[in-house]
Amino acid sequence: MRILVVGAGATGGYFGARLARAGRDVTFLVRAGRAQLLKRRGLRITGLGEETVMCPRVIRAGDIEAPLRRRPAGGQGHRA
């Protein structure tokens, strides 16, 4: 199953990175500036004496060609 994580901030970045480390096929949907930053520096997950740096697969909204099935999962639902 392919997983699309919307955003690569604290929540999306953490759970997306954990899924990727577990061998899942993860892609992050991010804005252009964030995509450039992730390609240059990688996605860093730190805490509890551990640091993970990965080079995630990223995509921007304008690059999506096929329809996606949505399965909402947590995140910043309080935003309007």
N, C-alpha and C positions, 0 to 999 in steps of 0.2 A: 504494500500500500504506500502510495506517495503522500507525504504530509506537507501542507503549506502552512507555515506559521506567519501570521500577520504581525509584522513588527519584530524588531530584534532588540527591544529594550530590556528592562529588568525581568519581566515575566516571560515574554516570548523568547528572549535570548536564552534564559536559563533552561526552560523546558524544551525548547528546540535543540539546544546543545546536548542535553541529556538524552533526548530521543536519538540524535545523530550518533552519539557515543555508543548507544545500545544497538547500533546497526540499522536504524530506520532510514528511509529515503526522505530527507528533510530539505525543504527549500524555504527561505525567508522572503516574504514580500515586504520590501522596504522602499523608502524614498531614495531619490538619486544620490543625495549627499551621504546618506547612511550607507548606501551600497558601495560608494567609493571608499569610505572609511573602513568598512569591513574587509574589502579586498586588499586594502593597504596594510591594516593593522591586525586583522583577524577578529574573531569574537572571543573575548576573554571572560571566563567564569572563575571568580575567586571566592574563597571563603573556607572556613574550617580547616585551615592549613593546606589547602589544595588550590592549584591554579591550572586551569585548562585553557589552551589557546587552540582554536580551530579556524580553518578557512571555510566558512559556510558557503553553500550555493545560494545565491541571491537572485531575485527577479524584481523588476519594477512593474507597476500596474499596467503600463502601456505595452509591456512585453508579453503579456498573457495572451495566448492564441486560442486555447481550447476552454470550453466552459468547465467550471469546477463544481464539485459537490461540496456543500458547506456543512461543517459540523462545528458549531460554536463551542468554545471551551474557554471559560474564564477570561480574565483580562479587564481592561479599563472600561467596563460597562457603564460607569457613572458619567462618562463624557457625553455631551450632547452632540 
